[in-house]
Each structure stands twice: as C-alpha cells, then as structure tokens.
C-alpha cells in the first residue's frame, strides 16, 4: 500500500481501536472471533484470561512492524505520517 498509494495518502493508520477488538473479541466474545470464557459470556471456547493479552501483543508487534517499514523505506520520500487510532 505504501508503494502504490503513498503519493496520494499523507496520513496512515495501522489499526482502528484495537482495544475494542481485543476486549470484545477475546474477552467478552461479542465481536469476531467471539472467544471468551464462560465467566464472561456464553462462549463454547476461549480463554479470557490469556487470549486478550496475546491478541494485544500481536497487534502491537504488527503495528510496530508496519511503522518501522514505513519510516525506513517510504516516509522520507513521501513525507507522510503513520500511527494507530485509539
């Protein structure tokens, strides 16, 4: 995307409200992938004690990878900004 749209996009975002994705998707199970423990909802599978932490960790890692790629290979030429929406 940076290569093909960087001449038209100045503001990049990696994730939109990842906290909502983690809480509703892995803690309460009301948002895809609908995983939770029985104490947090009527779910058939999931681990609300660990899975939200793993999901948040993976979101942060992938955000950092995208930011690093943009800053090292594209930002100097394209003069854009990149961030995460909380």
Secondary structure, DSSP 8 states (H G I E B T S, - for coil): -HHHHTTT-SEEEEEE-HHHHHIIIIIS-SSTT----TTTSS-SS--TTTHHHHHHHHHHHHHHHHHHHHHHHTHHHH--EEEEE-
